[in-house]
Amino acid sequence: MERLEISIINLSICQSILDLRIDASTYKKIYLQEEALLKSRAAERIGTIITSIQNFGAYSLCNEINFVDDGIPFLMTQNVRDNYIDWSGVRNIDDKSHNLLYKSHCLKNQVLITMAGEYLGRAAVYNKDFICSSNQAIAKLTLKPGYSPYYVSSFVNCRYGQNQIARFKTITGQPNINMGLIKYLLIPKVSDEINELIEKSVILAIEKMEAANKKSEFVEHEISRLLNIKNWAISSDSTAVRSSKQLLANERWDAEFFQSKYDDFERYIKAYSNGYTTPRAEFEHVKTKCSHELMEYNYLEIGDIDVGNGSSTSHVVAEEELPANAKIMAKAGDIVVSTVRPYRGAVSVLRENELLVSGAFTVLRQKGSYPPQTLQALLRTDLYKEWLLKYNVGTSYPVIKDDDILDIPIPLFDDEDNQRIVENVEKASTLFEESKAILCSVKCAVEQAVEDNEAGAKKILLSLITKK
């Protein structure tokens, strides 16, 4: 039975888990082996090292939330990343909603753990001095004195934390884990020196992330300045009159498509002083199909694009496990643009060669002089994310077509402006990559420390700090 995925478990073991788990997936050999390792390291339950754990409270309170343009930040699960909080695109709520959701308040040095959905199991330290709110699927852990939130967060994100979450999660409508099971997770102690080095390393990564965000914000402001967007007069009319000929020509009968503001966007871009062009004119539409002759591929899907910063991270997938939509071969320098929920701004310039990407991307390759970084920056601006809403079809899963991206007008900036945009986009990308590399190394260090190799963990962490 050694080579078979079979585990023989006493009923008492099943009963010892909070919600009496008898499903086979809970007792995979890897989970049992790692549990034994953690217990051999005198690991504690997370519930014993915290003073409190809270989440949003009653789901019915969702109906009482009032979102506003300028208010108190409201974190959602997509904002909690692996050991950092992505503040780009964070929504805001008014004071009344914030006061009503007192259980959702995030305090400095709490550990936030996502509890449900596609972002299940991510952890980060809330490191801000101000109090913000969070949604119902984020658990907030307040630790007892003497425990490092950065170590706890890093442990949850490493293999030993993620496998425990995978083991104990339940899947009904969507995967989730409750607060009782979060308290049940095992976490071993590490030395004070390792705790301190982890904290310094994670903070360094966050500082690089914030510096990269500033570069990205500069690029968006620079594009706004070049286009003089603040002086655009955009129609706020809620009605538009169109002829039946226009409806038939566009094969669209919905009011969204014919909103007057979209006409204004197009008019201003086409009137830009240096002229305009289209992605179709400047880029090749890559449609190279995958041969599926290799045993595994570096694969990129929509969820691998960080919408906060535009970076992308592929993962290795065996050929037989590839999804049906794994279709297009791309390479470094190509731009991938998500055609699903385009308002999220999932646009990235690839940095890896020989990538297999999802068919839900429009893949573009430079054929003229238009910089890919400039196109990426444009399509990630609020202007273009809103403009692409014009072409959405579908409701819960809105999508657009390749042609909608290929034919959208884009401004022709002069060489000096393009160079400034490209330099800042590249610098931001470099900082993001450095930050992600640090956080990845922190996870490796934590895993080594768990495996009783603190010397190896210390070596990794010291190398990160001395590189800065």
C-alpha positions as CSV (number, residue, x, y, z in Angstrom):
1,M,0.0,0.0,0.0
2,E,3.0,2.2,0.2
3,R,2.7,3.4,-3.4
4,L,-1.1,3.8,-3.2
5,E,-2.9,7.0,-2.0
6,I,-4.5,5.0,0.9
7,S,-4.4,6.0,4.6
8,I,-5.8,3.9,7.5
9,I,-7.1,6.2,10.2
10,N,-8.5,5.5,13.6
11,L,-12.0,6.9,14.1
12,S,-10.7,8.8,17.1
13,I,-8.5,10.8,14.7
14,C,-11.5,11.7,12.6
15,Q,-13.4,12.8,15.7
16,S,-10.5,14.9,17.0
17,I,-11.0,17.3,14.1
18,L,-13.5,20.1,14.8
19,D,-16.1,19.1,12.3
20,L,-15.6,15.3,12.2
21,R,-13.9,14.9,8.8
22,I,-14.4,11.5,7.2
23,D,-13.6,12.5,3.6
24,A,-10.6,10.8,2.1
25,S,-9.0,14.1,0.9
26,T,-8.5,15.1,4.6
27,Y,-6.2,12.2,5.1
28,K,-3.8,12.3,2.1
29,K,-0.4,11.0,3.0
30,I,1.3,14.3,2.4
31,Y,-1.1,16.0,4.9
32,L,-0.5,13.3,7.6
33,Q,3.3,13.4,7.0
34,E,3.4,17.2,7.4
35,E,1.1,17.1,10.5
36,A,3.5,14.6,12.1
37,L,6.5,16.9,11.3
38,L,4.8,19.9,12.8
39,K,3.9,18.1,15.9
40,S,7.5,16.8,16.2
41,R,8.5,20.5,16.3
42,A,6.2,21.2,19.2
43,A,3.8,23.2,17.0
44,E,0.9,25.0,18.7
45,R,-2.7,25.6,17.4
46,I,-3.1,29.1,16.1
47,G,-6.0,29.4,18.6
48,T,-3.5,29.3,21.5
49,I,-1.4,32.2,20.2
50,I,-4.1,34.7,19.5
51,T,-6.3,36.9,21.7
52,S,-9.1,37.2,19.2
53,I,-10.2,36.2,15.7
54,Q,-13.1,38.1,14.0
55,N,-14.7,38.5,10.7
56,F,-17.4,40.6,9.2
57,G,-20.3,39.1,11.1
58,A,-23.8,38.6,9.7
59,Y,-23.9,38.4,5.9
60,S,-27.2,40.4,6.0
61,L,-25.1,43.5,6.8
62,C,-23.9,43.5,3.2
63,N,-27.2,45.2,2.3
64,E,-26.3,48.1,4.6
65,I,-22.9,48.9,3.0
66,N,-22.8,52.2,1.1
67,F,-19.8,52.5,-1.3
68,V,-18.5,56.0,-2.0
69,D,-15.7,57.4,-4.2
70,D,-13.9,59.0,-1.2
71,G,-14.3,57.4,2.2
72,I,-12.8,54.7,4.4
73,P,-11.0,51.9,2.6
74,F,-12.9,48.6,2.5
75,L,-10.6,45.6,1.9
76,M,-11.9,42.6,-0.1
77,T,-10.4,39.2,-0.5
78,Q,-8.7,40.1,-3.8
79,N,-6.8,42.9,-1.9
80,V,-5.1,40.4,0.4
81,R,-2.1,38.9,-1.4
82,D,0.7,36.6,-0.4
83,N,2.2,38.6,2.5
84,Y,1.1,42.1,1.4
85,I,-2.0,44.1,0.9
86,D,-2.7,45.4,-2.6
87,W,-4.2,48.9,-2.2
88,S,-4.8,49.5,-5.9
89,G,-8.5,49.5,-6.7
90,V,-9.6,49.4,-3.1
91,R,-13.2,50.5,-2.7
92,N,-14.4,52.9,0.0
93,I,-17.4,53.1,2.3
94,D,-19.0,55.9,4.2
95,D,-18.6,56.5,8.0
96,K,-22.0,55.1,8.8
97,S,-21.2,51.8,7.1
98,H,-17.8,51.7,8.7
99,N,-19.3,52.2,12.2
100,L,-21.9,49.6,11.6
101,L,-19.3,47.0,10.6
102,Y,-17.2,47.3,13.8
103,K,-16.3,43.6,13.6
104,S,-14.7,44.2,10.2
105,H,-12.2,46.8,11.4
106,C,-8.6,46.1,10.7
107,L,-6.0,47.2,13.3
108,K,-2.2,47.5,12.9
109,N,-0.3,44.3,13.2
110,Q,-3.3,42.0,12.8
111,V,-2.9,39.1,10.5
112,L,-5.6,39.0,7.8
113,I,-6.5,35.5,6.3
114,T,-8.9,35.1,3.5
115,M,-11.6,32.6,4.2
116,A,-13.4,31.9,0.9
117,G,-13.5,31.9,-2.9
118,E,-10.6,31.9,-5.4
119,Y,-8.4,33.8,-3.0
120,L,-8.9,31.4,-0.1
121,G,-5.9,31.0,2.3
122,R,-3.9,34.2,1.5
123,A,-2.4,35.9,4.5
124,A,-0.9,39.4,5.1
125,V,-0.1,41.7,8.0
126,Y,-2.2,44.9,8.2
127,N,0.6,47.4,8.7
128,K,-1.2,50.8,8.4
129,D,-1.7,53.3,11.3
130,F,-5.3,54.0,10.2
131,I,-8.3,51.7,10.8
132,C,-10.1,50.4,7.7
133,S,-12.9,47.9,7.1
134,S,-12.9,44.5,5.5
135,N,-15.5,42.2,4.0
136,Q,-17.1,39.0,5.5
137,A,-14.5,36.6,4.0
138,I,-11.5,38.0,5.8
139,A,-10.5,36.8,9.3
140,K,-8.6,39.2,11.5
141,L,-6.2,37.6,14.0
142,T,-4.9,39.6,17.0
143,L,-1.8,37.9,18.4
144,K,-0.7,37.5,21.9
145,P,2.4,39.5,22.9
146,G,5.6,37.9,21.9
147,Y,4.3,36.4,18.6
148,S,5.4,38.0,15.3
149,P,2.5,38.7,12.9
150,Y,5.0,38.6,10.0
151,Y,6.1,35.1,10.9
152,V,2.5,33.9,11.3
153,S,1.5,35.4,7.9
154,S,4.6,34.0,6.2
155,F,3.9,30.5,7.7
156,V,0.3,30.5,6.5
157,N,1.5,31.4,3.0
158,C,4.2,28.7,2.9
159,R,3.7,25.1,1.9
160,Y,2.9,23.9,5.5
161,G,0.2,26.5,6.0
162,Q,-1.3,26.2,2.6
163,N,-1.5,22.4,2.8
164,Q,-3.3,22.6,6.1
165,I,-5.9,25.0,4.6
166,A,-6.3,22.8,1.5
167,R,-6.8,19.9,3.9
168,F,-9.5,21.5,6.1
169,K,-11.3,23.7,3.6
170,T,-14.9,22.7,2.7
171,I,-16.4,23.1,-0.8
172,T,-20.1,23.8,-1.0
173,G,-20.8,26.6,-3.4
174,Q,-17.2,27.8,-3.2
175,P,-14.2,26.7,-1.2
176,N,-14.1,28.1,2.3
177,I,-12.6,27.6,5.8
178,N,-14.3,28.8,9.0
179,M,-12.6,30.6,11.9
180,G,-12.8,27.5,14.1
181,L,-10.6,25.6,11.6
182,I,-8.2,28.5,11.2
183,K,-7.7,28.4,15.0
184,Y,-7.1,24.6,14.6
185,L,-4.1,25.1,12.3
186,L,-0.7,24.1,13.6
187,I,2.2,26.5,13.7
188,P,5.7,25.7,15.1
189,K,7.8,28.2,17.0
190,V,11.0,29.6,15.6
191,S,13.7,31.6,17.3
192,D,13.4,35.3,18.0
193,E,16.3,35.9,15.5
194,I,14.4,34.2,12.7
195,N,11.2,36.1,13.6
196,E,13.1,39.4,13.4
197,L,14.8,38.6,10.0
198,I,11.4,37.5,8.6
199,E,9.9,40.8,9.6
200,K,12.7,42.9,8.1
201,S,12.6,40.9,4.9
202,V,8.8,41.2,4.5
203,I,8.9,44.9,5.3
204,L,11.6,45.4,2.7
205,A,9.5,43.6,0.1
206,I,6.5,45.8,0.9
207,E,8.7,48.9,0.6
208,K,9.7,47.8,-2.9
209,M,6.1,47.1,-3.7
210,E,5.0,50.6,-2.6
211,A,7.9,52.2,-4.6
212,A,6.7,50.3,-7.6
213,N,3.1,51.5,-7.0
214,K,4.3,55.1,-7.0
215,K,6.0,54.5,-10.4
216,S,2.8,53.1,-11.7
217,E,0.7,56.0,-10.3
218,F,3.2,58.4,-12.0
219,V,2.6,56.7,-15.3
220,E,-1.1,57.0,-15.0
221,H,-0.9,60.6,-14.0
222,E,1.5,61.3,-16.9
223,I,-0.9,59.8,-19.4
224,S,-3.8,61.8,-17.9
225,R,-1.6,64.9,-18.2
226,L,-0.6,64.2,-21.8
227,L,-4.2,63.6,-22.8
228,N,-5.4,66.6,-20.7
229,I,-8.2,64.4,-19.4
230,K,-9.1,66.8,-16.5
231,N,-10.4,69.2,-19.1
232,W,-12.5,66.7,-21.1
233,A,-16.2,67.5,-21.1
234,I,-17.8,64.0,-20.9
235,S,-21.5,63.7,-21.4
236,S,-23.5,62.6,-18.4
237,D,-26.7,62.0,-20.5
238,S,-28.5,58.9,-19.4
239,T,-30.2,58.5,-22.8
240,A,-28.9,58.3,-26.3
241,V,-30.8,58.5,-29.6
242,R,-29.6,56.1,-32.3
243,S,-31.1,55.0,-35.6
244,S,-32.1,51.4,-36.3
245,K,-29.4,51.4,-39.0
246,Q,-26.8,52.0,-36.3
247,L,-28.2,49.2,-34.2
248,L,-28.2,46.8,-37.0
249,A,-24.7,47.8,-38.1
250,N,-23.3,47.2,-34.6
251,E,-25.5,44.2,-33.9
252,R,-26.1,45.7,-30.5
253,W,-29.4,46.8,-29.0
254,D,-28.4,47.4,-25.4
255,A,-28.2,50.9,-23.9
256,E,-24.7,50.4,-22.5
257,F,-23.1,50.2,-25.9
258,F,-24.6,53.5,-27.0
259,Q,-23.8,55.6,-24.0
260,S,-22.7,59.1,-25.1
261,K,-19.6,59.1,-22.9
262,Y,-18.0,56.4,-25.1
263,D,-18.4,58.7,-28.1
264,D,-16.7,61.4,-26.1
265,F,-13.8,59.1,-25.3
266,E,-13.3,58.3,-28.9
267,R,-13.6,61.9,-30.0
268,Y,-10.9,63.1,-27.6
269,I,-8.4,60.4,-28.4
270,K,-8.9,60.9,-32.1
271,A,-8.3,64.6,-31.7
272,Y,-5.0,64.1,-29.8
273,S,-2.4,66.6,-31.1
274,N,0.1,63.9,-32.3
275,G,-2.6,61.7,-33.8
276,Y,-3.8,58.3,-33.0
277,T,-3.5,54.7,-34.1
278,T,-4.9,51.3,-33.1
279,P,-3.3,48.2,-31.6
280,R,-4.2,46.3,-34.8
281,A,-2.0,48.7,-36.8
282,E,0.9,48.5,-34.3
283,F,0.9,45.0,-33.1
284,E,0.6,41.5,-34.5
285,H,-2.3,39.5,-33.2
286,V,-0.7,36.3,-32.0
287,K,-2.7,33.1,-32.6
288,T,0.0,30.5,-32.5
289,K,-1.6,27.2,-31.3
290,C,0.1,25.0,-28.8
291,S,1.3,21.6,-30.2
292,H,0.8,19.9,-26.9
293,E,3.9,17.7,-27.6
294,L,5.7,18.5,-24.3
295,M,5.2,16.7,-21.0
296,E,4.6,20.0,-19.2
297,Y,4.3,23.7,-19.9
298,N,4.8,27.1,-18.2
299,Y,1.1,28.1,-18.2
300,L,-0.4,31.6,-17.7
301,E,-4.1,32.1,-17.0
302,I,-6.1,35.2,-16.1
303,G,-5.7,34.7,-12.3
304,D,-1.9,34.8,-12.8
305,I,-2.0,38.5,-13.7
306,D,-1.7,40.8,-10.7
307,V,-4.2,43.5,-11.6
308,G,-2.7,45.7,-8.9
309,N,0.7,46.1,-10.7
310,G,0.4,44.4,-14.1
311,S,3.0,41.7,-13.3
312,S,2.4,38.0,-14.3
313,T,3.6,34.8,-12.8
314,S,3.3,31.5,-14.7
315,H,3.1,28.0,-13.2
316,V,4.2,24.6,-14.5
317,V,1.3,22.4,-15.5
318,A,1.6,18.8,-16.8
319,E,0.2,18.5,-20.3
320,E,-2.6,16.1,-19.3
321,E,-3.7,18.6,-16.6
322,L,-3.9,21.6,-18.9
323,P,-7.4,23.2,-19.1
324,A,-9.2,23.0,-22.4
325,N,-8.7,26.8,-22.9
326,A,-4.8,26.5,-22.8
327,K,-4.3,27.4,-26.4
328,I,-1.8,30.2,-27.4
329,M,2.0,30.1,-27.4
330,A,3.5,33.5,-26.4
331,K,7.0,34.8,-25.6
332,A,8.8,37.6,-23.7
333,G,7.7,41.1,-24.8
334,D,4.2,40.0,-25.9
335,I,1.3,41.8,-24.3
336,V,-1.6,39.7,-22.9
337,V,-4.9,41.4,-22.4
338,S,-7.8,39.7,-20.6
339,T,-11.0,39.6,-22.6
340,V,-12.9,38.4,-19.4
341,R,-14.0,41.2,-17.0
342,P,-11.8,43.7,-18.9
343,Y,-12.7,46.4,-16.4
344,R,-10.2,44.7,-14.0
345,G,-7.2,45.8,-16.1
346,A,-5.5,42.4,-16.3
347,V,-2.9,43.5,-18.8
348,S,0.7,42.4,-18.7
349,V,3.9,42.6,-20.8
350,L,5.4,39.1,-20.5
351,R,8.9,38.5,-19.2
352,E,9.1,34.8,-19.9
353,N,9.8,32.9,-23.1
354,E,7.8,29.9,-24.4
355,L,4.7,30.5,-22.4
356,L,1.4,28.8,-23.0
357,V,-1.4,31.2,-22.2
358,S,-5.2,31.0,-21.9
359,G,-7.4,31.5,-24.9
360,A,-9.1,34.2,-22.8
361,F,-6.2,36.5,-23.6
362,T,-5.7,38.7,-26.6
363,V,-2.0,38.2,-27.3
364,L,-0.2,41.1,-29.1
365,R,3.4,41.3,-30.4
366,Q,5.1,44.5,-31.4
367,K,5.5,45.0,-35.1
368,G,6.0,48.7,-35.3
369,S,7.6,51.3,-33.0
370,Y,4.7,51.6,-30.5
371,P,6.1,50.5,-27.1
372,P,4.3,47.5,-25.5
373,Q,4.8,49.2,-22.1
374,T,2.9,52.3,-23.3
375,L,0.0,50.1,-24.6
376,Q,0.0,48.2,-21.3
377,A,-0.1,51.5,-19.3
378,L,-3.0,52.8,-21.4
379,L,-5.1,49.7,-21.1
380,R,-4.6,49.8,-17.3
381,T,-5.9,53.4,-16.9
382,D,-9.3,54.1,-15.6
383,L,-10.2,55.7,-19.0
384,Y,-9.6,52.5,-21.0
385,K,-11.0,50.1,-18.4
386,E,-14.2,52.1,-18.5
387,W,-14.2,52.4,-22.2
388,L,-13.9,48.6,-22.7
389,L,-17.1,48.3,-20.7
390,K,-18.8,49.5,-23.9
391,Y,-18.2,46.1,-25.6
392,N,-19.1,43.8,-22.7
393,V,-21.5,41.0,-23.4
394,G,-22.8,38.8,-20.6
395,T,-23.8,39.7,-17.1
396,S,-22.1,37.7,-14.3
397,Y,-19.2,36.8,-16.6
398,P,-18.8,39.8,-19.0
399,V,-16.4,39.3,-21.9
400,I,-15.3,41.3,-25.0
401,K,-13.9,40.1,-28.3
402,D,-10.3,40.4,-29.7
403,D,-11.5,42.9,-32.2
404,D,-12.7,45.2,-29.5
405,I,-9.1,45.5,-28.2
406,L,-7.5,45.5,-31.7
407,D,-9.6,48.4,-33.0
408,I,-9.8,50.7,-30.0
409,P,-8.1,54.1,-30.7
410,I,-4.9,54.8,-28.9
411,P,-2.9,58.1,-28.8
412,L,0.5,58.5,-30.6
413,F,2.8,60.0,-27.9
414,D,6.1,61.5,-29.0
415,D,9.4,59.7,-28.5
416,E,10.3,61.6,-25.3
417,D,7.0,60.9,-23.7
418,N,7.1,57.3,-24.7
419,Q,10.6,57.0,-23.3
420,R,9.5,58.4,-19.9
421,I,6.5,56.1,-19.8
422,V,8.6,53.0,-20.7
423,E,11.3,53.8,-18.2
424,N,8.8,54.1,-15.3
425,V,6.9,51.0,-16.4
426,E,10.1,49.0,-16.5
427,K,11.4,50.4,-13.2
428,A,8.0,49.5,-11.6
429,S,8.2,46.0,-13.1
430,T,11.7,45.5,-11.8
431,L,10.7,46.6,-8.3
432,F,7.6,44.3,-8.4
433,E,9.8,41.3,-9.5
434,E,12.3,42.1,-6.7
435,S,9.5,42.3,-4.1
436,K,8.0,39.0,-5.3
437,A,11.4,37.3,-5.2
438,I,11.9,38.4,-1.6
439,L,8.5,37.1,-0.5
440,C,9.1,33.8,-2.3
441,S,12.5,33.4,-0.6
442,V,10.8,34.2,2.8
443,K,8.5,31.3,2.3
444,C,11.5,29.0,1.5
445,A,13.2,30.3,4.6
446,V,10.1,29.5,6.7
447,E,9.9,26.0,5.3
448,Q,13.5,25.4,6.1
449,A,13.0,26.7,9.7
450,V,10.0,24.4,10.1
451,E,12.2,21.5,8.9
452,D,14.6,22.2,11.7
453,N,17.1,24.0,9.6
454,E,17.2,27.5,11.1
455,A,20.8,27.9,10.0
456,G,19.7,27.6,6.4
457,A,16.7,29.9,7.0
458,K,19.0,32.5,8.5
459,K,21.4,32.4,5.5
460,I,18.5,33.0,3.1
461,L,17.0,35.8,5.1
462,L,20.3,37.6,5.7
463,S,21.0,37.5,2.0
464,L,17.8,39.2,1.3
465,I,18.4,42.0,3.8
466,T,22.0,42.6,2.7
467,K,21.0,42.9,-1.0
468,K,18.8,45.9,-0.4
